[in-house]
Amino acid sequence: MLAVFYQTLDAKQPKWQLESSLIGSNPGLGFRPMPPESNVESTLVWYKSNDQSNVAYWVEELNNFLKIYEDTKAAHPSNFVSCDQGMSPEEGKVCEMEKITQICLPENSFNYNSTEGGPCIFLKLNKIFGWKPQYYNAGNLPDKMPDDLKDHIKKEDGTKAANTVWVSCEGESPADIENIGPRSYYPTRGFPGQFFPFQNDEGYVSPYVAVHFEKPRRHVLINIECKAWAINVHHDRADRRGSVHFELMVD
């Protein structure tokens, strides 16, 4: 009987998928860099921009995060292809990540050493086998979506770039909203459609978005919630469905 059971398993495809799986069909978000392991329950990114030894920890965390992408591509070079925005690759191939060309770069220490600006925080959407996003367009934007994101989607409406799981990062309270400052998103404002669905192909890497907090108020703890936006991404702050919370404090 055990042999028959193993014959029903597929090394590439999980037996239980989407609603039938333990992780379900609603992706969550993760963020990097994470605080030190000594503060395993913490979600606080707190650093002193003029303290190089302090900055070095956060920079190394992000370098290690990005190294996974470099190592994966080096291990499966023939599997990677350059994909048109919003267009999935042929079967068995995986898309290359678009490169970030400004601000959120290792050579800039991801802006953690800036004496005036704020840091880059990287976001990743959790992998769910077979999940396909249902995209927003200019005609079906929800009221609760941030206005700046609505404006961005309207500009992209009808283009290939519209096939994106969009991202927003906002302050949680009125004080946080006042203190968070402007944000920029690299290389794009969300997770491009060519990375979905995840089919467990060799070399696949989850897309990321680097959020640059351009000028957060210093010496103040800021509560931040980042959300992924697609019609079939549901938000639940208590369960952190479709979103992630962290705190930022720059000294």
JOQUIHU-V396599 format. One record per residue. N is the residue number from 1. RES is the residue in one letter. SS is DSSP state (a for helix, b for strand, c for the rest). OMEGA is omega as a letter, one per 20 degrees, with the letter a starting at -180 (999 if undefined). D_FIRST is the distance of its C-alpha to the first C-alpha in Angstrom with 1 decimal. Layout:
n = <N	N>
res = <RES	RES>
ss = <SS	SS>
omega = <OMEGA	OMEGA>
d_first = <D_FIRST	D_FIRST>
//
This chain:
n = <1	2	3	4	5	6	7	8	9	10	11	12	13	14	15	16	17	18	19	20	21	22	23	24	25	26	27	28	29	30	31	32	33	34	35	36	37	38	39	40	41	42	43	44	45	46	47	48	49	50	51	52	53	54	55	56	57	58	59	60	61	62	63	64	65	66	67	68	69	70	71	72	73	74	75	76	77	78	79	80	81	82	83	84	85	86	87	88	89	90	91	92	93	94	95	96	97	98	99	100	101	102	103	104	105	106	107	108	109	110	111	112	113	114	115	116	117	118	119	120	121	122	123	124	125	126	127	128	129	130	131	132	133	134	135	136	137	138	139	140	141	142	143	144	145	146	147	148	149	150	151	152	153	154	155	156	157	158	159	160	161	162	163	164	165	166	167	168	169	170	171	172	173	174	175	176	177	178	179	180	181	182	183	184	185	186	187	188	189	190	191	192	193	194	195	196	197	198	199	200	201	202	203	204	205	206	207	208	209	210	211	212	213	214	215	216	217	218	219	220	221	222	223	224	225	226	227	228	229	230	231	232	233	234	235	236	237	238	239	240	241	242	243	244	245	246	247	248	249	250	251>
res = <M	L	A	V	F	Y	Q	T	L	D	A	K	Q	P	K	W	Q	L	E	S	S	L	I	G	S	N	P	G	L	G	F	R	P	M	P	P	E	S	N	V	E	S	T	L	V	W	Y	K	S	N	D	Q	S	N	V	A	Y	W	V	E	E	L	N	N	F	L	K	I	Y	E	D	T	K	A	A	H	P	S	N	F	V	S	C	D	Q	G	M	S	P	E	E	G	K	V	C	E	M	E	K	I	T	Q	I	C	L	P	E	N	S	F	N	Y	N	S	T	E	G	G	P	C	I	F	L	K	L	N	K	I	F	G	W	K	P	Q	Y	Y	N	A	G	N	L	P	D	K	M	P	D	D	L	K	D	H	I	K	K	E	D	G	T	K	A	A	N	T	V	W	V	S	C	E	G	E	S	P	A	D	I	E	N	I	G	P	R	S	Y	Y	P	T	R	G	F	P	G	Q	F	F	P	F	Q	N	D	E	G	Y	V	S	P	Y	V	A	V	H	F	E	K	P	R	R	H	V	L	I	N	I	E	C	K	A	W	A	I	N	V	H	H	D	R	A	D	R	R	G	S	V	H	F	E	L	M	V	D>
ss = <c	a	a	a	a	a	a	c	c	c	c	c	c	c	c	c	c	a	a	a	c	c	c	c	c	c	c	c	b	b	b	b	c	c	c	c	a	a	a	c	c	c	c	b	b	b	b	c	c	c	c	a	a	a	a	a	a	a	a	a	a	a	a	a	a	a	a	a	a	a	a	a	a	a	a	c	a	a	a	b	b	c	c	c	c	c	c	c	c	c	c	c	c	b	b	c	c	c	c	c	c	c	c	c	c	a	a	a	a	a	a	c	c	c	c	c	c	c	c	b	b	b	b	b	b	c	c	c	b	c	c	c	c	c	c	c	c	c	c	c	c	c	c	c	c	c	a	a	a	a	a	a	a	a	a	a	c	c	c	a	a	a	c	b	b	b	b	b	b	b	b	c	c	a	a	a	a	a	a	a	c	c	b	b	b	b	c	c	c	b	b	b	a	a	a	c	c	b	c	c	c	c	c	c	c	c	c	b	b	b	b	b	b	c	c	c	c	c	c	c	c	b	b	b	b	b	b	b	b	c	c	c	c	c	c	b	c	c	c	c	b	c	b	b	b	b	b	b	b	b	c>
omega = <a	r	r	r	a	r	r	a	r	a	a	a	r	a	a	a	r	a	a	a	r	a	r	a	r	a	r	r	r	r	r	j	r	r	a	a	r	r	a	a	a	r	a	r	a	a	r	a	r	r	a	r	r	r	a	a	a	r	r	r	r	r	r	r	a	r	r	r	r	a	r	r	r	a	a	a	a	a	a	r	r	a	r	a	r	a	a	r	r	a	r	r	r	a	r	r	r	a	r	a	a	r	a	a	r	a	r	a	r	r	r	a	r	a	a	a	a	a	r	r	a	r	r	r	r	a	r	a	r	a	r	r	r	a	r	r	a	a	a	a	a	a	a	r	r	a	a	r	r	a	a	a	r	r	a	a	r	r	r	a	r	r	a	r	a	a	r	r	a	r	a	a	r	r	r	r	r	a	a	a	a	r	r	a	a	i	r	a	a	a	a	a	a	a	a	i	r	a	r	r	a	r	a	r	r	r	r	r	r	r	r	r	a	a	r	r	a	r	r	r	a	r	a	r	r	a	r	a	r	a	a	r	a	a	r	a	a	a	a	r	r	a	r	r	r	r	r	r	a	r	999>
d_first = <0.0	3.8	5.4	5.1	6.3	8.8	9.9	11.1	13.2	16.8	18.8	21.9	21.0	19.6	17.1	19.6	23.2	26.7	27.0	23.2	23.2	24.6	27.7	28.4	30.7	34.0	34.7	36.8	39.4	39.8	43.0	44.3	46.0	44.5	46.7	46.4	43.4	45.9	46.1	42.4	43.1	46.0	46.3	49.9	51.1	54.5	56.6	60.2	61.1	63.9	61.9	60.3	58.1	56.8	56.2	54.5	51.4	50.8	51.5	49.1	46.3	46.8	47.2	43.8	42.3	43.8	42.9	39.2	40.2	42.4	39.8	37.1	39.5	40.5	36.9	36.3	39.8	39.0	36.7	39.5	41.9	44.8	44.0	46.5	46.5	44.1	42.5	38.9	38.5	36.9	33.1	32.0	35.4	36.4	39.8	42.3	43.7	47.4	49.5	51.6	55.2	57.1	57.2	53.6	53.6	53.1	56.7	57.9	55.9	54.2	57.6	57.0	60.3	62.3	65.3	65.5	62.2	58.8	55.4	52.5	49.2	46.1	43.7	40.1	37.9	34.3	31.7	29.5	27.2	28.6	31.5	34.7	38.0	40.4	43.8	47.0	50.2	53.9	53.6	50.8	51.4	50.8	53.8	52.2	51.7	54.4	57.4	57.5	53.9	54.9	57.8	55.7	53.2	56.2	57.5	54.2	53.7	53.1	52.4	49.1	49.5	49.0	45.2	44.8	43.1	46.4	47.1	49.8	50.8	53.2	54.9	53.6	56.9	60.4	61.3	58.3	59.1	62.6	61.6	58.7	60.9	60.0	56.7	55.8	52.4	51.4	50.5	50.1	50.1	46.3	43.0	43.5	41.3	40.4	37.9	35.8	33.0	31.1	28.5	27.5	29.5	30.5	33.8	33.7	35.9	36.7	40.4	42.8	46.2	48.9	51.1	54.6	56.4	59.9	62.1	60.6	63.1	63.3	63.0	61.3	57.6	56.2	53.1	51.3	48.6	47.1	45.3	43.3	44.5	42.6	42.4	38.7	39.3	40.1	42.1	41.6	43.7	42.2	38.6	40.0	38.3	39.8	42.3	43.0	45.8	47.8	51.3	53.8	56.9	59.2	62.0>
//
